[in-house]
Amino acid sequence: MRAVDRSVLSLERDGIPTSWVEVRCSEDRAAGSRLELTHSFLWSPHWDEYGPGSAGVGWELGLLRLALHLEHPNEPQPDEAAFATSPAGKALIAGSSEAWGEAAIAAGMDTDAAQAAADRTTAFYTGA
């Protein structure tokens, strides 16, 4: 039996462009294991409105929940909506959105467009 070190899946939903997720797990001597996730998709108008943070912030929040569950599997997890509107949640989401905006600028996106997209992403996730 051979261990599989990567998985690829297609994400398809009505009204949402198809995208592909590749997950790789590998040994990491310092941390024990390493998870690498690549999310690919074709350009859509959604990108212009929210930029890379639209997916990036969502992945970060999902991976945070996974980390909390793995660290404390027998404890109840925080309510997603309550966390997103709490001061700590808003700060985390705003920081993540800002970082994705900076990454968009570094990749060549117009600075004003990237900042506006990051602001819209923050508003979307925090309900502001």
PyMOL commands that place a pseudoatom at each C-alpha (Angstrom):
pseudoatom trace, name=CA, resn=MET, resi=1, chain=A, elem=C, hetatm=0, pos=[0.000, 0.000, 0.000]
pseudoatom trace, name=CA, resn=ARG, resi=2, chain=A, elem=C, hetatm=0, pos=[1.372, 3.394, -1.001]
pseudoatom trace, name=CA, resn=ALA, resi=3, chain=A, elem=C, hetatm=0, pos=[0.507, 6.577, 0.886]
pseudoatom trace, name=CA, resn=VAL, resi=4, chain=A, elem=C, hetatm=0, pos=[-1.027, 9.326, -1.193]
pseudoatom trace, name=CA, resn=ASP, resi=5, chain=A, elem=C, hetatm=0, pos=[0.718, 12.627, -0.594]
pseudoatom trace, name=CA, resn=ARG, resi=6, chain=A, elem=C, hetatm=0, pos=[-1.713, 14.885, -2.448]
pseudoatom trace, name=CA, resn=SER, resi=7, chain=A, elem=C, hetatm=0, pos=[-5.379, 15.185, -3.263]
pseudoatom trace, name=CA, resn=VAL, resi=8, chain=A, elem=C, hetatm=0, pos=[-7.104, 17.312, -5.886]
pseudoatom trace, name=CA, resn=LEU, resi=9, chain=A, elem=C, hetatm=0, pos=[-10.784, 18.160, -5.972]
pseudoatom trace, name=CA, resn=SER, resi=10, chain=A, elem=C, hetatm=0, pos=[-13.049, 20.317, -8.085]
pseudoatom trace, name=CA, resn=LEU, resi=11, chain=A, elem=C, hetatm=0, pos=[-15.426, 22.715, -6.338]
pseudoatom trace, name=CA, resn=GLU, resi=12, chain=A, elem=C, hetatm=0, pos=[-18.617, 23.346, -8.290]
pseudoatom trace, name=CA, resn=ARG, resi=13, chain=A, elem=C, hetatm=0, pos=[-21.750, 25.180, -7.127]
pseudoatom trace, name=CA, resn=ASP, resi=14, chain=A, elem=C, hetatm=0, pos=[-24.547, 26.964, -8.944]
pseudoatom trace, name=CA, resn=GLY, resi=15, chain=A, elem=C, hetatm=0, pos=[-23.672, 30.602, -9.522]
pseudoatom trace, name=CA, resn=ILE, resi=16, chain=A, elem=C, hetatm=0, pos=[-20.068, 30.185, -8.370]
pseudoatom trace, name=CA, resn=PRO, resi=17, chain=A, elem=C, hetatm=0, pos=[-17.278, 29.629, -10.912]
pseudoatom trace, name=CA, resn=THR, resi=18, chain=A, elem=C, hetatm=0, pos=[-15.640, 26.194, -10.753]
pseudoatom trace, name=CA, resn=SER, resi=19, chain=A, elem=C, hetatm=0, pos=[-12.334, 26.103, -8.901]
pseudoatom trace, name=CA, resn=TRP, resi=20, chain=A, elem=C, hetatm=0, pos=[-9.772, 23.460, -8.032]
pseudoatom trace, name=CA, resn=VAL, resi=21, chain=A, elem=C, hetatm=0, pos=[-8.132, 22.700, -4.715]
pseudoatom trace, name=CA, resn=GLU, resi=22, chain=A, elem=C, hetatm=0, pos=[-4.913, 20.737, -4.347]
pseudoatom trace, name=CA, resn=VAL, resi=23, chain=A, elem=C, hetatm=0, pos=[-3.864, 19.615, -0.877]
pseudoatom trace, name=CA, resn=ARG, resi=24, chain=A, elem=C, hetatm=0, pos=[-0.434, 18.208, -0.081]
pseudoatom trace, name=CA, resn=CYS, resi=25, chain=A, elem=C, hetatm=0, pos=[0.613, 16.722, 3.238]
pseudoatom trace, name=CA, resn=SER, resi=26, chain=A, elem=C, hetatm=0, pos=[4.267, 16.118, 3.973]
pseudoatom trace, name=CA, resn=GLU, resi=27, chain=A, elem=C, hetatm=0, pos=[6.579, 15.468, 6.883]
pseudoatom trace, name=CA, resn=ASP, resi=28, chain=A, elem=C, hetatm=0, pos=[8.086, 18.547, 8.504]
pseudoatom trace, name=CA, resn=ARG, resi=29, chain=A, elem=C, hetatm=0, pos=[10.853, 17.819, 10.993]
pseudoatom trace, name=CA, resn=ALA, resi=30, chain=A, elem=C, hetatm=0, pos=[10.234, 21.033, 12.950]
pseudoatom trace, name=CA, resn=ALA, resi=31, chain=A, elem=C, hetatm=0, pos=[6.423, 20.942, 13.062]
pseudoatom trace, name=CA, resn=GLY, resi=32, chain=A, elem=C, hetatm=0, pos=[5.666, 17.237, 12.613]
pseudoatom trace, name=CA, resn=SER, resi=33, chain=A, elem=C, hetatm=0, pos=[3.650, 17.689, 9.443]
pseudoatom trace, name=CA, resn=ARG, resi=34, chain=A, elem=C, hetatm=0, pos=[3.009, 20.298, 6.798]
pseudoatom trace, name=CA, resn=LEU, resi=35, chain=A, elem=C, hetatm=0, pos=[-0.231, 21.066, 4.967]
pseudoatom trace, name=CA, resn=GLU, resi=36, chain=A, elem=C, hetatm=0, pos=[-0.019, 22.952, 1.669]
pseudoatom trace, name=CA, resn=LEU, resi=37, chain=A, elem=C, hetatm=0, pos=[-3.192, 24.090, -0.039]
pseudoatom trace, name=CA, resn=THR, resi=38, chain=A, elem=C, hetatm=0, pos=[-3.410, 25.565, -3.540]
pseudoatom trace, name=CA, resn=HIS, resi=39, chain=A, elem=C, hetatm=0, pos=[-6.742, 27.001, -4.695]
pseudoatom trace, name=CA, resn=SER, resi=40, chain=A, elem=C, hetatm=0, pos=[-6.925, 27.740, -8.432]
pseudoatom trace, name=CA, resn=PHE, resi=41, chain=A, elem=C, hetatm=0, pos=[-9.740, 29.216, -10.480]
pseudoatom trace, name=CA, resn=LEU, resi=42, chain=A, elem=C, hetatm=0, pos=[-10.429, 31.115, -13.658]
pseudoatom trace, name=CA, resn=TRP, resi=43, chain=A, elem=C, hetatm=0, pos=[-10.894, 34.870, -13.468]
pseudoatom trace, name=CA, resn=SER, resi=44, chain=A, elem=C, hetatm=0, pos=[-14.411, 36.115, -12.761]
pseudoatom trace, name=CA, resn=PRO, resi=45, chain=A, elem=C, hetatm=0, pos=[-15.988, 39.533, -12.053]
pseudoatom trace, name=CA, resn=HIS, resi=46, chain=A, elem=C, hetatm=0, pos=[-16.090, 38.445, -8.392]
pseudoatom trace, name=CA, resn=TRP, resi=47, chain=A, elem=C, hetatm=0, pos=[-12.292, 38.842, -8.375]
pseudoatom trace, name=CA, resn=ASP, resi=48, chain=A, elem=C, hetatm=0, pos=[-12.516, 42.524, -9.348]
pseudoatom trace, name=CA, resn=GLU, resi=49, chain=A, elem=C, hetatm=0, pos=[-14.989, 43.181, -6.542]
pseudoatom trace, name=CA, resn=TYR, resi=50, chain=A, elem=C, hetatm=0, pos=[-13.254, 41.316, -3.685]
pseudoatom trace, name=CA, resn=GLY, resi=51, chain=A, elem=C, hetatm=0, pos=[-9.737, 40.441, -4.902]
pseudoatom trace, name=CA, resn=PRO, resi=52, chain=A, elem=C, hetatm=0, pos=[-7.782, 37.468, -3.571]
pseudoatom trace, name=CA, resn=GLY, resi=53, chain=A, elem=C, hetatm=0, pos=[-9.061, 38.045, -0.042]
pseudoatom trace, name=CA, resn=SER, resi=54, chain=A, elem=C, hetatm=0, pos=[-12.495, 36.775, -1.031]
pseudoatom trace, name=CA, resn=ALA, resi=55, chain=A, elem=C, hetatm=0, pos=[-11.173, 33.226, -0.985]
pseudoatom trace, name=CA, resn=GLY, resi=56, chain=A, elem=C, hetatm=0, pos=[-8.056, 33.818, 1.096]
pseudoatom trace, name=CA, resn=VAL, resi=57, chain=A, elem=C, hetatm=0, pos=[-9.857, 35.112, 4.179]
pseudoatom trace, name=CA, resn=GLY, resi=58, chain=A, elem=C, hetatm=0, pos=[-12.357, 32.259, 3.964]
pseudoatom trace, name=CA, resn=TRP, resi=59, chain=A, elem=C, hetatm=0, pos=[-9.596, 29.659, 3.770]
pseudoatom trace, name=CA, resn=GLU, resi=60, chain=A, elem=C, hetatm=0, pos=[-7.779, 31.254, 6.711]
pseudoatom trace, name=CA, resn=LEU, resi=61, chain=A, elem=C, hetatm=0, pos=[-10.923, 31.227, 8.848]
pseudoatom trace, name=CA, resn=GLY, resi=62, chain=A, elem=C, hetatm=0, pos=[-11.619, 27.605, 7.904]
pseudoatom trace, name=CA, resn=LEU, resi=63, chain=A, elem=C, hetatm=0, pos=[-8.069, 26.528, 8.702]
pseudoatom trace, name=CA, resn=LEU, resi=64, chain=A, elem=C, hetatm=0, pos=[-8.231, 28.410, 12.014]
pseudoatom trace, name=CA, resn=ARG, resi=65, chain=A, elem=C, hetatm=0, pos=[-11.355, 26.418, 12.939]
pseudoatom trace, name=CA, resn=LEU, resi=66, chain=A, elem=C, hetatm=0, pos=[-9.567, 23.204, 11.948]
pseudoatom trace, name=CA, resn=ALA, resi=67, chain=A, elem=C, hetatm=0, pos=[-6.566, 24.129, 14.124]
pseudoatom trace, name=CA, resn=LEU, resi=68, chain=A, elem=C, hetatm=0, pos=[-8.840, 24.914, 17.086]
pseudoatom trace, name=CA, resn=HIS, resi=69, chain=A, elem=C, hetatm=0, pos=[-10.621, 21.595, 16.650]
pseudoatom trace, name=CA, resn=LEU, resi=70, chain=A, elem=C, hetatm=0, pos=[-7.352, 19.646, 16.437]
pseudoatom trace, name=CA, resn=GLU, resi=71, chain=A, elem=C, hetatm=0, pos=[-5.966, 21.376, 19.541]
pseudoatom trace, name=CA, resn=HIS, resi=72, chain=A, elem=C, hetatm=0, pos=[-9.187, 21.035, 21.548]
pseudoatom trace, name=CA, resn=PRO, resi=73, chain=A, elem=C, hetatm=0, pos=[-11.271, 18.246, 19.970]
pseudoatom trace, name=CA, resn=ASN, resi=74, chain=A, elem=C, hetatm=0, pos=[-13.604, 17.840, 22.943]
pseudoatom trace, name=CA, resn=GLU, resi=75, chain=A, elem=C, hetatm=0, pos=[-14.403, 21.518, 23.421]
pseudoatom trace, name=CA, resn=PRO, resi=76, chain=A, elem=C, hetatm=0, pos=[-17.237, 23.345, 21.633]
pseudoatom trace, name=CA, resn=GLN, resi=77, chain=A, elem=C, hetatm=0, pos=[-16.062, 25.642, 18.861]
pseudoatom trace, name=CA, resn=PRO, resi=78, chain=A, elem=C, hetatm=0, pos=[-16.890, 29.353, 18.830]
pseudoatom trace, name=CA, resn=ASP, resi=79, chain=A, elem=C, hetatm=0, pos=[-19.939, 30.424, 16.844]
pseudoatom trace, name=CA, resn=GLU, resi=80, chain=A, elem=C, hetatm=0, pos=[-18.738, 31.660, 13.426]
pseudoatom trace, name=CA, resn=ALA, resi=81, chain=A, elem=C, hetatm=0, pos=[-21.103, 34.632, 13.190]
pseudoatom trace, name=CA, resn=ALA, resi=82, chain=A, elem=C, hetatm=0, pos=[-20.406, 35.736, 16.764]
pseudoatom trace, name=CA, resn=PHE, resi=83, chain=A, elem=C, hetatm=0, pos=[-16.649, 35.489, 16.195]
pseudoatom trace, name=CA, resn=ALA, resi=84, chain=A, elem=C, hetatm=0, pos=[-16.792, 37.472, 12.927]
pseudoatom trace, name=CA, resn=THR, resi=85, chain=A, elem=C, hetatm=0, pos=[-18.562, 40.363, 14.649]
pseudoatom trace, name=CA, resn=SER, resi=86, chain=A, elem=C, hetatm=0, pos=[-16.478, 40.309, 17.854]
pseudoatom trace, name=CA, resn=PRO, resi=87, chain=A, elem=C, hetatm=0, pos=[-13.580, 42.773, 18.268]
pseudoatom trace, name=CA, resn=ALA, resi=88, chain=A, elem=C, hetatm=0, pos=[-11.037, 39.927, 17.967]
pseudoatom trace, name=CA, resn=GLY, resi=89, chain=A, elem=C, hetatm=0, pos=[-12.775, 38.483, 14.915]
pseudoatom trace, name=CA, resn=LYS, resi=90, chain=A, elem=C, hetatm=0, pos=[-13.045, 41.854, 13.192]
pseudoatom trace, name=CA, resn=ALA, resi=91, chain=A, elem=C, hetatm=0, pos=[-9.358, 42.545, 13.857]
pseudoatom trace, name=CA, resn=LEU, resi=92, chain=A, elem=C, hetatm=0, pos=[-8.305, 39.157, 12.488]
pseudoatom trace, name=CA, resn=ILE, resi=93, chain=A, elem=C, hetatm=0, pos=[-10.490, 39.516, 9.383]
pseudoatom trace, name=CA, resn=ALA, resi=94, chain=A, elem=C, hetatm=0, pos=[-9.378, 43.103, 8.732]
pseudoatom trace, name=CA, resn=GLY, resi=95, chain=A, elem=C, hetatm=0, pos=[-5.723, 42.115, 9.078]
pseudoatom trace, name=CA, resn=SER, resi=96, chain=A, elem=C, hetatm=0, pos=[-6.169, 39.151, 6.779]
pseudoatom trace, name=CA, resn=SER, resi=97, chain=A, elem=C, hetatm=0, pos=[-8.048, 41.233, 4.186]
pseudoatom trace, name=CA, resn=GLU, resi=98, chain=A, elem=C, hetatm=0, pos=[-5.344, 43.896, 4.319]
pseudoatom trace, name=CA, resn=ALA, resi=99, chain=A, elem=C, hetatm=0, pos=[-2.589, 41.312, 3.838]
pseudoatom trace, name=CA, resn=TRP, resi=100, chain=A, elem=C, hetatm=0, pos=[-4.417, 39.839, 0.831]
pseudoatom trace, name=CA, resn=GLY, resi=101, chain=A, elem=C, hetatm=0, pos=[-4.767, 43.372, -0.563]
pseudoatom trace, name=CA, resn=GLU, resi=102, chain=A, elem=C, hetatm=0, pos=[-1.011, 43.874, -0.181]
pseudoatom trace, name=CA, resn=ALA, resi=103, chain=A, elem=C, hetatm=0, pos=[-0.392, 40.554, -1.937]
pseudoatom trace, name=CA, resn=ALA, resi=104, chain=A, elem=C, hetatm=0, pos=[-2.637, 41.693, -4.795]
pseudoatom trace, name=CA, resn=ILE, resi=105, chain=A, elem=C, hetatm=0, pos=[-0.639, 44.921, -5.122]
pseudoatom trace, name=CA, resn=ALA, resi=106, chain=A, elem=C, hetatm=0, pos=[2.623, 42.949, -5.109]
pseudoatom trace, name=CA, resn=ALA, resi=107, chain=A, elem=C, hetatm=0, pos=[1.193, 40.779, -7.904]
pseudoatom trace, name=CA, resn=GLY, resi=108, chain=A, elem=C, hetatm=0, pos=[0.413, 43.859, -10.013]
pseudoatom trace, name=CA, resn=MET, resi=109, chain=A, elem=C, hetatm=0, pos=[-3.140, 44.872, -9.063]
pseudoatom trace, name=CA, resn=ASP, resi=110, chain=A, elem=C, hetatm=0, pos=[-3.814, 48.616, -8.991]
pseudoatom trace, name=CA, resn=THR, resi=111, chain=A, elem=C, hetatm=0, pos=[-3.264, 49.937, -5.448]
pseudoatom trace, name=CA, resn=ASP, resi=112, chain=A, elem=C, hetatm=0, pos=[-6.613, 51.744, -5.153]
pseudoatom trace, name=CA, resn=ALA, resi=113, chain=A, elem=C, hetatm=0, pos=[-8.516, 48.766, -6.605]
pseudoatom trace, name=CA, resn=ALA, resi=114, chain=A, elem=C, hetatm=0, pos=[-6.735, 46.341, -4.265]
pseudoatom trace, name=CA, resn=GLN, resi=115, chain=A, elem=C, hetatm=0, pos=[-7.466, 48.481, -1.196]
pseudoatom trace, name=CA, resn=ALA, resi=116, chain=A, elem=C, hetatm=0, pos=[-11.123, 48.871, -2.180]
pseudoatom trace, name=CA, resn=ALA, resi=117, chain=A, elem=C, hetatm=0, pos=[-11.400, 45.103, -2.735]
pseudoatom trace, name=CA, resn=ALA, resi=118, chain=A, elem=C, hetatm=0, pos=[-9.798, 44.441, 0.670]
pseudoatom trace, name=CA, resn=ASP, resi=119, chain=A, elem=C, hetatm=0, pos=[-12.258, 46.840, 2.329]
pseudoatom trace, name=CA, resn=ARG, resi=120, chain=A, elem=C, hetatm=0, pos=[-15.216, 45.090, 0.644]
pseudoatom trace, name=CA, resn=THR, resi=121, chain=A, elem=C, hetatm=0, pos=[-13.852, 41.699, 1.729]
pseudoatom trace, name=CA, resn=THR, resi=122, chain=A, elem=C, hetatm=0, pos=[-13.620, 42.871, 5.343]
pseudoatom trace, name=CA, resn=ALA, resi=123, chain=A, elem=C, hetatm=0, pos=[-17.166, 44.245, 5.186]
pseudoatom trace, name=CA, resn=PHE, resi=124, chain=A, elem=C, hetatm=0, pos=[-18.459, 40.993, 3.683]
pseudoatom trace, name=CA, resn=TYR, resi=125, chain=A, elem=C, hetatm=0, pos=[-16.938, 38.743, 6.346]
pseudoatom trace, name=CA, resn=THR, resi=126, chain=A, elem=C, hetatm=0, pos=[-17.753, 41.006, 9.309]
pseudoatom trace, name=CA, resn=GLY, resi=127, chain=A, elem=C, hetatm=0, pos=[-21.243, 41.963, 8.163]
pseudoatom trace, name=CA, resn=ALA, resi=128, chain=A, elem=C, hetatm=0, pos=[-20.310, 45.653, 8.295]
for i in range(1, 128): cmd.bond("trace and resi %d" % i, "trace and resi %d" % (i + 1))
show_as sticks, trace
zoom trace
